[in-house]
Amino acid sequence: MTAGNERPSHSPTPLRANAIGLGGAVIMSAAIMGPAVSTFFNPQFSTPFAGAATPFVYFACLVAMLITASGVMAMAARLPSAGAFYTT
């Protein structure tokens, strides 16, 4: 075990250029977006719970997604990594 402010002795492995091709990137993106896309294209399942407020719920979710996307863009500009949200 290490003390409070000591760092491990190993250095992180650098990312390999072109490690993920277009196909791999598309498959990972589709897997991550799957739940959101299924909800977006099937509003008949969420409408009974939201009722007349369904358009507002979709708009509120759009605003939340745009805020999240802007944060991810700002983070990616400072910490470019293949780890998406998980950076070291």
Contacts in CASP RR format, 6 or more apart in sequence:
PFRMAT RR
TARGET T0000
AUTHOR 0000-0000-0000
METHOD contacts of the structure
MODEL  1
MTAGNERPSHSPTPLRANAIGLGGAVIMSAAIMGPAVSTFFNPQFSTPFA
GAATPFVYFACLVAMLITASGVMAMAARLPSAGAFYTT
2 8 0 8 1.000
12 88 0 8 1.000
15 81 0 8 1.000
15 82 0 8 1.000
19 82 0 8 1.000
20 28 0 8 1.000
20 82 0 8 1.000
39 45 0 8 1.000
39 46 0 8 1.000
40 58 0 8 1.000
43 54 0 8 1.000
43 58 0 8 1.000
46 54 0 8 1.000
46 57 0 8 1.000
47 54 0 8 1.000
50 56 0 8 1.000
50 57 0 8 1.000
72 85 0 8 1.000
75 85 0 8 1.000
75 87 0 8 1.000
79 87 0 8 1.000
81 87 0 8 1.000
81 88 0 8 1.000
END
